[in-house]
Amino acid sequence: MHIEIICTGDEVLTGKIVNTNFAYMSQKLEDAGLTVKWETTVGDDREDLLSAFLRAGERADAVIVNGGLGPTVDDLSQEVAAQAAGVELVLHEEWLERMRSFFTRRGRTMSENNVKQAMLPEGAEFVDNPVGTACGFAITIGKARFYFTPGVPRELRRMLENEILPRLLAVSGTQTVIRLKRFHSYGLGESHVDSLLKGVEALAPDGSVKLGFRAHYPQLETKLTVRGADEADIKAKLAPVEAEIHRRIGNYIMAEDDDTLEGVVLDHLSRAQGSLAVVETFTGGQIAARVAPLPGAEAVFRRGIVARHFDEIAAALGMTGAPAFDTEPPTAEFAEQVARAARVQTGATHALAVMVAIEDGEDRIDLGGTVCIAVATADDVASRRSRLAGGRDWVRLGAAEMGLDSLRRYLQDLPIREPNDFEKVDKL
Amino acid sequence: MHIEIICTGDEVLTGKIVNTNFAYMSQKLEDAGLTVKWETTVGDDREDLLSAFLRAGERADAVIVNGGLGPTVDDLSQEVAAQAAGVELVLHEEWLERMRSFFTRRGRTMSENNVKQAMLPEGAEFVDNPVGTACGFAITIGKARFYFTPGVPRELRRMLENEILPRLLAVSGTQTVIRLKRFHSYGLGESHVDSLLKGVEALAPDGSVKLGFRAHYPQLETKLTVRGADEADIKAKLAPVEAEIHRRIGNYIMAEDDDTLEGVVLDHLSRAQGSLAVVETFTGGQIAARVAPLPGAEAVFRRGIVARHFDEIAAALGMTGAPAFDTEPPTAEFAEQVARAARVQTGATHALAVMVAIEDGEDRIDLGGTVCIAVATADDVASRRSRLAGGRDWVRLGAAEMGLDSLRRYLQDLPIREPNDFEKVDKL
């Protein structure tokens, strides 16, 4: 099935806003086994919209149009859709009524402008928007079925997932259920994981499992798209592949599906009624900022301490007799002392120390830093020492990830020191 | 001039990466007074690329193509460009030589794959890429001049700004110099600033100054696009408008052009040989994380303290005789006590305390929080108390911004308490 997407609106065309709606839609379709072949962005311009609709209608089987369903004069999608389909706009009474009660429930009066949002091309199929006033619809232009969706991301997401995707899957003749399974890992690069996972797809019959990746440094997302007759079939097909992935890269998997590294760490500590202190230097509070604001963290996150100098860290923690910390790169032993002292001072069950010495000089692609990480509990401590490079931002992002992931590994009884593709060992 | 942009690559088309290159290019052109009329994204597919090139060549005067200049087999831009222009690919000896020395300087050997990157359509104009191996070029297809650019953002930016933009401006017949002046503000919404600045454009002659906005919560960017004969002319035209903008919304302007709020705060403290302690609750370390990792912050950022409970803050700062902090929303006085205590404990010249009590319950759009902010020095303290709403993330982002901006206002001798459009006063 040839699918196209048309994005509309001056704000997107002029780059005033980055077009995340497109990436979201395309990815969502991809995850469901559908592929977008062509994307067009045009502004709020009658002629360009018409031309884009007609051209897509010549080429595609299905087209998703995003935006232009609002109440203002520059929202032209319904009007141009009607023109392209050669029909008139007619009032959709039911939607007008829905909008009126939408406003009434919020204690507001509907503006007459909004009536425009209930005008649909004659013969259009109504597509529900339960969370906004922009009414979706479907209509045929040329040889393609067009689906019109709102520009507001929250409304688009709901409509795409609940209304458009099921229709597209029905039209595409895909009688199967599709599920996306995701693994979030840190420490192995995309091509490395790709080679480590060679052949896992073959563990499921008939090519029903497809492997893919999405890298966003420092994390890597490994994705399995699974097709089956129903949920039970999917589960059965997924099980051997999932088990094999865990066998091959399990220690590196921090979280799955919608879970996050910080969420997994918080969950572990919550379940154990634990508490956490975090001590940071060059990461500047970024590690604390990932955990502390989460719902439920108020019962776990005890204290965060940030300083740019090791002697200031020592002062904050009342560490006496410490060496002149700023003269040398930090050691794993120093990180251990810091973590122990933070645990004692705050009374937390766990303390994480991430001590970074960033190299001097202008920021550049090979600028690096030494990262020493320690996790301490009442009667134990574990640590690692690494060198990261790639410029100030990459060292900072990498150190925060490695720090939080070391804590995750500690909490899951995994070694906190394992080979890491982002680690530079040459200069240690 | 009718300008189009064609983005290429499976990673962009499938939504695996969000297309920030397009927004960047379009915005950059817009800022230079040029407008993109149409954007197309196609994958690494010979037929689609050819079709996209030929269609754009029929409609446009100028086309920027992004991506597909790499060394691998799925990088097809040069090849399809040659086909669309009806010419052969020929080796660009000079670029091959440049690539070889590029690799040699990095102690690596050039792979034979890279030779492909020196193959340009016959007759193409060479467009320099001083920071990568993807060679840019320009060629005419149909009635349009096509400019081919690399997909790597850093390489694209350099090439667009130094090579493509000057060529486009020359072709467009714009004999004028164009400059973009930007003001970053916090506390006033876009429509409010728009109404406050009504008429400022008229202070410059001939419509040579154009006003625009870009909102990214919690900040607002106000932009002036200025056209003039030369730099002196631009300066003269800009001066009265700039002065008037400062007169009308000056206190709310945190930074200008490429400066940032955190950079301005750091700069003020650096110049005064000052130092900073930051105490945070629900913002979780986010305020510290904006300042502490900056170049130069090692001499200014003294210490950050994060906790989710006010009594833990009190414990960390050795504040005795404090009330039962967690039973009530915080007061401005409590924030003042915290800031004073942090200053004394750390010996910093300035301490910022941002105490937030977030409401209980499920996250929702009207969830709010009480925010108490104080800035203390050795012999002074200033504070404000506000209510922010919009859900957990908005309260967190707003509190961090308001906190850091209060410090900026204090350092610039401005009132830290001024009307704020994001503040909800009804529930205080």
Chai-1 contact restraints between the chains, C-beta under 6 A:
chainA,res_idxA,chainB,res_idxB,connection_type,confidence,min_distance_angstrom,max_distance_angstrom,comment,restraint_id
A,T14,B,S26,contact,1.0,0.0,6.0,A-B,restraint_1
A,T14,B,E30,contact,1.0,0.0,6.0,A-B,restraint_2
A,G15,B,A23,contact,1.0,0.0,6.0,A-B,restraint_3
A,G15,B,S26,contact,1.0,0.0,6.0,A-B,restraint_4
A,G15,B,Q27,contact,1.0,0.0,6.0,A-B,restraint_5
A,K16,B,R214,contact,1.0,0.0,6.0,A-B,restraint_6
A,V18,B,T20,contact,1.0,0.0,6.0,A-B,restraint_7
A,V18,B,A23,contact,1.0,0.0,6.0,A-B,restraint_8
A,T20,B,V18,contact,1.0,0.0,6.0,A-B,restraint_9
A,A23,B,G15,contact,1.0,0.0,6.0,A-B,restraint_10
A,A23,B,V18,contact,1.0,0.0,6.0,A-B,restraint_11
A,S26,B,T14,contact,1.0,0.0,6.0,A-B,restraint_12
A,S26,B,G15,contact,1.0,0.0,6.0,A-B,restraint_13
A,Q27,B,G15,contact,1.0,0.0,6.0,A-B,restraint_14
A,E30,B,T14,contact,1.0,0.0,6.0,A-B,restraint_15
A,W38,B,V42,contact,1.0,0.0,6.0,A-B,restraint_16
A,E39,B,T41,contact,1.0,0.0,6.0,A-B,restraint_17
A,T40,B,T40,contact,1.0,0.0,6.0,A-B,restraint_18
A,T41,B,E39,contact,1.0,0.0,6.0,A-B,restraint_19
A,V42,B,W38,contact,1.0,0.0,6.0,A-B,restraint_20
A,R214,B,K16,contact,1.0,0.0,6.0,A-B,restraint_21
A,F282,B,P293,contact,1.0,0.0,6.0,A-B,restraint_22
A,G284,B,A288,contact,1.0,0.0,6.0,A-B,restraint_23
A,G284,B,A289,contact,1.0,0.0,6.0,A-B,restraint_24
A,G284,B,A292,contact,1.0,0.0,6.0,A-B,restraint_25
A,G284,B,P293,contact,1.0,0.0,6.0,A-B,restraint_26
A,G285,B,G285,contact,1.0,0.0,6.0,A-B,restraint_27
A,G285,B,A288,contact,1.0,0.0,6.0,A-B,restraint_28
A,G285,B,A289,contact,1.0,0.0,6.0,A-B,restraint_29
A,G285,B,G304,contact,1.0,0.0,6.0,A-B,restraint_30
A,Q286,B,A289,contact,1.0,0.0,6.0,A-B,restraint_31
A,A288,B,G284,contact,1.0,0.0,6.0,A-B,restraint_32
A,A288,B,G285,contact,1.0,0.0,6.0,A-B,restraint_33
A,A288,B,V306,contact,1.0,0.0,6.0,A-B,restraint_34
A,A289,B,G284,contact,1.0,0.0,6.0,A-B,restraint_35
A,A289,B,G285,contact,1.0,0.0,6.0,A-B,restraint_36
A,A289,B,Q286,contact,1.0,0.0,6.0,A-B,restraint_37
A,A289,B,A289,contact,1.0,0.0,6.0,A-B,restraint_38
A,A292,B,G284,contact,1.0,0.0,6.0,A-B,restraint_39
A,A292,B,V306,contact,1.0,0.0,6.0,A-B,restraint_40
A,A292,B,R308,contact,1.0,0.0,6.0,A-B,restraint_41
A,P293,B,F282,contact,1.0,0.0,6.0,A-B,restraint_42
A,P293,B,G284,contact,1.0,0.0,6.0,A-B,restraint_43
A,P293,B,R396,contact,1.0,0.0,6.0,A-B,restraint_44
A,E298,B,R308,contact,1.0,0.0,6.0,A-B,restraint_45
A,F301,B,R308,contact,1.0,0.0,6.0,A-B,restraint_46
A,R303,B,A307,contact,1.0,0.0,6.0,A-B,restraint_47
A,R303,B,A316,contact,1.0,0.0,6.0,A-B,restraint_48
A,G304,B,G285,contact,1.0,0.0,6.0,A-B,restraint_49
A,G304,B,V306,contact,1.0,0.0,6.0,A-B,restraint_50
A,V306,B,A288,contact,1.0,0.0,6.0,A-B,restraint_51
A,V306,B,A292,contact,1.0,0.0,6.0,A-B,restraint_52
A,V306,B,G304,contact,1.0,0.0,6.0,A-B,restraint_53
A,A307,B,R303,contact,1.0,0.0,6.0,A-B,restraint_54
A,R308,B,A292,contact,1.0,0.0,6.0,A-B,restraint_55
A,R308,B,E298,contact,1.0,0.0,6.0,A-B,restraint_56
A,R308,B,F301,contact,1.0,0.0,6.0,A-B,restraint_57
A,A316,B,R303,contact,1.0,0.0,6.0,A-B,restraint_58
A,R396,B,P293,contact,1.0,0.0,6.0,A-B,restraint_59
